[in-house]
């Protein structure tokens, strides 16, 4: 990074969605899919508690404007990171992020690109950055001409992955299509080096947009990215389960209820492991967030309702089949 910059601001965006397959792909295919993104570089893979494979971090060079809510203009130059992660062979996360710091060479002076490549994932502000304004513009998804295209960078890998997953597993008309969530996050330095967590906004429920703020002593620490990724995954699982439960509730036939709930109950509900991949400090952060957002309570209620509805629907289907004999 660029030393201990008191104004360091980490911005990022995570899109979470299902692969367009009827069911999860196997671990070997999952690894091949992620390996297709970057040639001759090893992926990161773990099998417990859930199979997870992540691509190497890729860099995108930018010379754009920082996000703003009040139409302030601050040019930033450097590289944005992007990474793709496949969880359980089905849940895909597409992520972009960078740390904005004060210019090392002096305000308004742009260096050779080699200098920026030596500091991956760092954007240098060419003038004074109003951090409060940047956070406000970023977390409200405010449109700004000439600004960094965080969404485009995050989703750039999906074009290639969609082609490869079709080759590996084919496109399924029976694929589930729960909402895609756009999870924007900011990580800033707390003046007293105390950690605070707050959800800025959940946005419109139909848009799938989220905004999340994290204040910590060292915003640049890589462990915070792992925590934010897990929060985004947990949020998406709850969003997807709720959407499928609502579809089942509107179903007019027992068979449609089974169709809406069977695969989520079998494949998605076991993925709820909100702290299994987190270290001790991150588990404490999750507990603090969960105390505010009550995500675990919502999940347990939703998952339990889905199981019950599925059992009733299956029993009804069995009863109908017996009646036809």
Secondary structure by P-SEA (a helix, b strand, c coil): cccccccbbbbbbbbbbbccccccccaaaaaaaaaaacccbbbbbbccccbbbbccbbbbbbbcccccccbbbbbbbbbbbbbbbbccccbbbbbccbbbbcccccccccccaaaaaacccbbbbccccaaaaaaaaaaaccccccccaaaaaaacaaaaaaaaaaaaccccccccccccccccbbbbbbcccbbbbbbcccccccccbbbbbbbccccccaaaaaaaaaaaaaaaaaaaaaaaaaaaaacccaaaaaaacccccccccccccccccccaaaaaaaaaaaaacaaaaaaaaaaaaaaaaaaaaaaaaaaaaaaac
